[in-house]
Amino acid sequence: MRRLLVLLAGVLLCSWLVLPASADPPPDTVDELVQRLRTDPVQVGPMMGAGHTAEVDRTLTDLVERAPVPVRVVLDLAPQEVEGLDQPADELLPRLVAALGPGLYVLELGETAESIIGSYAFEAVGVDPGVQSDFYDGARLARDLTEPGYPTEAFSTYLGLVGVVDGAEGLEALDEEALLASGWATGGDLDDTRQAEDERVIWSGVIALGTLAAAAGARLRTNRWRRRLRVRPSAVRRALAVGSALLLALAAGGATWVLTTARIPPAPVPGDQAQAAAADFVSGASVHVAPDLQDWMTPERLARIEAMAAAAQVPTRVAVWYPTQDGDGLEEVAVDTDLPGLWISANPDGVEAFDHRLDGDGYYSGGDVDTEAGSDEITFLVAETIRQSDEDGPRPVVGPPRSDYYGGTWGSTVGVVGVVGVLAVPVGLGLGLLLATPAVRRLRRHTAGWLPPTGPPVRGAAPAAVPAATASRSLEPDRGTPSDREPRSVRERPTPREQPERQRTSEPGPQPGRPAPAVQREPEPAPASEPSVAAPPVIDGLLPREPREPASWDVAGWRRAAEYELANLQRTLRFLTPAAAATPAAAAATRHAEAAETLLGAGGSPADQLGAAVLVRRGADAARAATSLREWAPQPGCFFHPEHPAGTEQRTFAGRTVPCCRACAGHLDADRTPELLDLPGPVHFHESGAEPWASTGFGALEPDLPGRLALG
């Protein structure tokens, strides 16, 4: 009996050791997180593990063990105790330091399953400050390696710890290609891969059609001159020409295919969580529950979900898990297993579902919840999702899905090839006509030697006599061999362009017994005198410029630019650190953002909308100064147009000194009016009366633009 108990304990211990790092649910309290960090300084949850939780945990643990200072890493959901705060990482960091002591702390907290971007903080406390700088160098390398995409938090943390442990030499020695192929360096998007694959098909087909059209255009132009030579190619020659054109089109399309293949982003690599789910579904299971949610999903409700999936009208598979940072991951599982049916992703924050390889490719939403729900509510949402799918009835199985951007089917992708190819055919024809020019020149030289001249008649001149031998050759081709003909140089043969000149320069003399024809020449008209144009008056020493009506899309673009940049500025202000938010520059940025929001909300004139864009740009400059904890002063813009470069020059205009850009200063130095901003009317902005924009040059002469707006 004792041996049996020892054996059972050994089995349980081994099973606990092989569980992945994601087997523990997220901590509920800060004290629980502290206890976990005392046992294991690296805490990686499935949400922030980029789909490779066990591998990320193992890799970071190895680096932490070799670090020169104590390191604590938390890549997990925020504890519920601090989840509702604006910056839970900033609140959590000092509490962890007080409980665990000095060291390097790296906190990457996901707040909810829908909001992967949570709160971030890292700081070296009580250790060498250079450790923090080394970590930042590695994290910056992660951003550089993954451009134009974004690195996962796990990848940024990994390279940051490499910088701490191995320094700059270790970062330079990394195999960048192997890192990017690991599957957790950057968040992949399966639809981006599909879209790039469809674009490869589209561009290859369009280039092939354009090449075929170019070959047809060249053939059409050369055939015209071959007909004049009365040369009819044989059927074999025509077949060779058609075959050559097809081969050329295939070669061009193939080259385009190869070039565009290199630009296709790799498909997301299924992580450990996705691989475990795929193994369950391939074995015939209809429900997969992640280890960290097995205690949350009760056996009764699990049995109910399995019964509903078995009774559904289409094959149904349900994954109960937390999504990872690189996406939900269920679509990758569906593509990897290639099992058609309804796929449902359920977690404590909501339920979503989609059809895979079913006619219609429907998407279903069982609903989202504001806070983490119990398994009973999620079970109800899963039931509602299956009911919505059953309302569509059984759906036939179709081929692999394509990118939704081009219609989602092969037929729609081929249709795009046809539509774009219609635009490429005229371009190809024109290019073919142009490329056929050398061949046409050679045919012209052959033609000019024996075809009759085709120049236009000359007024008042007798028609040139055509020798009998030439006339007979023009009516009947010479049947002799080239050696029977009298050799003549090419320059001795009149070309069609030279023949009219000879007719003009050599008039036939009078023939015997016939008077010479009288040649009447029309008098050449006297050249009309050009009307004199009065020079425009010069005002203030400058040549004036008439105002021009701005385009409607330019006016509409002022408001769109202001709204877009205002949203970015407000988002930047929300995420300022406490130290940056307390600076005068941050206060100035807030004032500018509020003034711009007031202008846009009032829906004022085009001048107000452009002024809002100027306010937002000044506010963004102040926010950058606040982020770097430096002083800020508004930089004057160009008085003549707020969208010109900064006003680094000073010139006199309309009796006052104004700042302007270098281009406008060059116009003024040359006694020319610069390119002024024109408002609808049209009217020059400084003559429009729109205040405070007209008198200040949209803030070029006013450093406190929000204050000037408040005065009215």
Rosetta blueprint (number, residue, H / E / L):
1 M L
2 R H
3 R H
4 L H
5 L H
6 V H
7 L H
8 L H
9 A H
10 G H
11 V H
12 L H
13 L H
14 C H
15 S H
16 W H
17 L H
18 V H
19 L L
20 P L
21 A H
22 S H
23 A H
24 D L
25 P L
26 P L
27 P L
28 D L
29 T L
30 V H
31 D H
32 E H
33 L H
34 V H
35 Q H
36 R H
37 L H
38 R H
39 T H
40 D L
41 P L
42 V E
43 Q E
44 V E
45 G L
46 P L
47 M L
48 M L
49 G L
50 A L
51 G L
52 H L
53 T H
54 A H
55 E H
56 V H
57 D H
58 R H
59 T H
60 L H
61 T H
62 D H
63 L H
64 V H
65 E H
66 R L
67 A L
68 P L
69 V L
70 P L
71 V E
72 R E
73 V E
74 V E
75 L E
76 D E
77 L E
78 A L
79 P L
80 Q L
81 E L
82 V L
83 E L
84 G L
85 L L
86 D L
87 Q L
88 P H
89 A H
90 D H
91 E H
92 L H
93 L H
94 P H
95 R H
96 L H
97 V H
98 A H
99 A H
100 L H
101 G L
102 P L
103 G E
104 L E
105 Y E
106 V E
107 L E
108 E E
109 L E
110 G E
111 E L
112 T L
113 A L
114 E L
115 S L
116 I L
117 I L
118 G L
119 S E
120 Y E
121 A E
122 F E
123 E E
124 A E
125 V E
126 G L
127 V L
128 D L
129 P L
130 G H
131 V H
132 Q H
133 S H
134 D H
135 F H
136 Y H
137 D H
138 G H
139 A H
140 R H
141 L H
142 A H
143 R H
144 D H
145 L H
146 T L
147 E L
148 P L
149 G L
150 Y L
151 P E
152 T L
153 E H
154 A H
155 F H
156 S H
157 T H
158 Y H
159 L H
160 G H
161 L H
162 V H
163 G H
164 V H
165 V H
166 D H
167 G H
168 A H
169 E H
170 G H
171 L H
172 E H
173 A L
174 L L
175 D L
176 E H
177 E H
178 A H
179 L H
180 L H
181 A L
182 S L
183 G L
184 W L
185 A L
186 T E
187 G L
188 G L
189 D L
190 L H
191 D H
192 D H
193 T H
194 R H
195 Q H
196 A H
197 E H
198 D H
199 E H
200 R H
201 V H
202 I H
203 W H
204 S H
205 G H
206 V H
207 I H
208 A H
209 L H
210 G H
211 T H
212 L H
213 A H
214 A H
215 A H
216 A H
217 G H
218 A H
219 R H
220 L H
221 R H
222 T H
223 N H
224 R H
225 W H
226 R H
227 R H
228 R H
229 L L
230 R L
231 V L
232 R L
233 P L
234 S L
235 A H
236 V H
237 R H
238 R H
239 A H
240 L H
241 A H
242 V H
243 G H
244 S H
245 A H
246 L H
247 L H
248 L H
249 A H
250 L H
251 A H
252 A H
253 G H
254 G H
255 A H
256 T H
257 W H
258 V H
259 L H
260 T H
261 T H
262 A L
263 R L
264 I L
265 P L
266 P L
267 A L
268 P L
269 V L
270 P L
271 G L
272 D H
273 Q H
274 A H
275 Q H
276 A H
277 A H
278 A H
279 A H
280 D H
281 F H
282 V H
283 S L
284 G L
285 A L
286 S L
287 V E
288 H E
289 V E
290 A L
291 P H
292 D H
293 L H
294 Q L
295 D L
296 W L
297 M L
298 T L
299 P H
300 E H
301 R H
302 L H
303 A H
304 R H
305 I H
306 E H
307 A H
308 M H
309 A H
310 A H
311 A H
312 A L
313 Q L
314 V L
315 P L
316 T E
317 R E
318 V E
319 A E
320 V E
321 W L
322 Y L
323 P L
324 T E
325 Q L
326 D L
327 G E
328 D L
329 G L
330 L H
331 E H
332 E H
333 V H
334 A H
335 V H
336 D H
337 T H
338 D L
339 L L
340 P L
341 G E
342 L E
343 W E
344 I E
345 S E
346 A E
347 N E
348 P L
349 D L
350 G E
351 V E
352 E E
353 A E
354 F E
355 D E
356 H E
357 R L
358 L E
359 D L
360 G L
361 D L
362 G L
363 Y E
364 Y E
365 S E
366 G E
367 G E
368 D E
369 V L
370 D L
371 T L
372 E L
373 A L
374 G L
375 S H
376 D H
377 E H
378 I H
379 T H
380 F H
381 L H
382 V H
383 A H
384 E H
385 T H
386 I H
387 R H
388 Q H
389 S H
390 D H
391 E H
392 D L
393 G L
394 P L
395 R L
396 P L
397 V E
398 V L
399 G L
400 P L
401 P L
402 R L
403 S L
404 D H
405 Y H
406 Y H
407 G L
408 G L
409 T L
410 W H
411 G H
412 S H
413 T H
414 V H
415 G H
416 V H
417 V H
418 G H
419 V H
420 V H
421 G H
422 V H
423 L H
424 A H
425 V H
426 P H
427 V H
428 G H
429 L H
430 G H
431 L H
432 G H
433 L H
434 L H
435 L H
436 A L
437 T H
438 P H
439 A H
440 V H
441 R H
442 R H
443 L H
444 R H
445 R H
446 H H
447 T H
448 A H
449 G L
450 W L
451 L L
452 P L
453 P L
454 T L
455 G L
456 P L
457 P L
458 V L
459 R L
460 G L
461 A L
462 A L
463 P L
464 A L
465 A L
466 V L
467 P L
468 A H
469 A H
470 T H
471 A H
472 S H
473 R H
474 S H
475 L H
476 E L
477 P L
478 D L
479 R L
480 G L
481 T L
482 P H
483 S H
484 D H
485 R L
486 E L
487 P L
488 R L
489 S L
490 V H
491 R H
492 E H
493 R L
494 P L
495 T L
496 P L
497 R L
498 E H
499 Q H
500 P H
501 E H
502 R H
503 Q H
504 R H
505 T H
506 S L
507 E L
508 P L
509 G L
510 P L
511 Q L
512 P L
513 G L
514 R L
515 P L
516 A L
517 P L
518 A L
519 V L
520 Q L
521 R L
522 E L
523 P L
524 E L
525 P L
526 A L
527 P L
528 A L
529 S L
530 E L
531 P L
532 S L
533 V L
534 A L
535 A L
536 P L
537 P L
538 V L
539 I E
540 D L
541 G L
542 L E
543 L E
544 P L
545 R L
546 E L
547 P L
548 R L
549 E L
550 P L
551 A L
552 S H
553 W H
554 D H
555 V H
556 A H
557 G H
558 W H
559 R H
560 R H
561 A H
562 A H
563 E H
564 Y H
565 E H
566 L H
567 A H
568 N H
569 L H
570 Q H
571 R H
572 T H
573 L H
574 R H
575 F L
576 L L
577 T L
578 P H
579 A H
580 A H
581 A H
582 A L
583 T L
584 P H
585 A H
586 A H
587 A H
588 A H
589 A H
590 T H
591 R H
592 H H
593 A H
594 E H
595 A H
596 A H
597 E H
598 T H
599 L H
600 L H
601 G H
602 A H
603 G L
604 G L
605 S L
606 P H
607 A H
608 D H
609 Q H
610 L H
611 G H
612 A H
613 A H
614 V H
615 L H
616 V H
617 R H
618 R H
619 G H
620 A H
621 D H
622 A H
623 A H
624 R H
625 A H
626 A H
627 T H
628 S L
629 L L
630 R L
631 E L
632 W L
633 A L
634 P L
635 Q L
636 P L
637 G L
638 C L
639 F L
640 F L
641 H L
642 P L
643 E L
644 H L
645 P L
646 A L
647 G L
648 T L
649 E E
650 Q E
651 R E
652 T E
653 F E
654 A L
655 G L
656 R E
657 T E
658 V E
659 P E
660 C E
661 C L
662 R H
663 A H
664 C H
665 A H
666 G H
667 H H
668 L H
669 D H
670 A L
671 D L
672 R E
673 T L
674 P L
675 E L
676 L L
677 L L
678 D E
679 L E
680 P L
681 G L
682 P L
683 V E
684 H E
685 F H
686 H H
687 E H
688 S L
689 G L
690 A L
691 E L
692 P L
693 W H
694 A H
695 S H
696 T H
697 G L
698 F L
699 G L
700 A L
701 L L
702 E L
703 P L
704 D L
705 L H
706 P H
707 G H
708 R H
709 L H
710 A H
711 L H
712 G L
